[in-house]
Amino acid sequence: MATSRLEAKFLFLWRCLDGPPLEREYRFHPDRKWRADFAHLPSHTLIEIEGGTWVAGRHNRGSGFMKDAEKYLEAALGGWRVIRLTERQLDAEWIERVRDYCVRSGRDLP
C-alpha cells in the first residue's frame, strides 16, 4: 500500500528522533485482514495515523467510524495498545513522547 503524506511525515519524524524499528502495514488479527499503519512489536503497540479529519472521508462517516471502532476494540482485546495520531500530533514533541513510550513499554514486557 502506498504511503500517505501523513504517514511519510510520521516516518520522517520517527527516523529523525531515532525511533526504534517499526513494522509497516502490520496484520495484527489472526482472522481478520485488518492492518495497522505501524506496529512496534516489543511493546505490542499499534500506531494509526488518522487522516481525513476535516473532510467527510471514510473514517468520519457512521459506518467507517463503527468499523474503525471494531478494529481498535479487537486490537485492545488482543493485547495491543493502540495509539491514534492526527495531523496536529505529527510534530517532534508528540512523536518523541510516542517513541519514549514504545521504548519504555518494550522493556517492561517479557
Secondary structure, DSSP 4 states (H G I P E B T S, - for coil): -PPPHHHHHHHHHHHHTTPPP-EEEE---SSS---EEEEETTTTEEEEEE--TTTT-GGGSHHHHHHHHHHHHHHHHTT-EEEEEEGGG-SHHHHHHHHHHHHHHHHH--
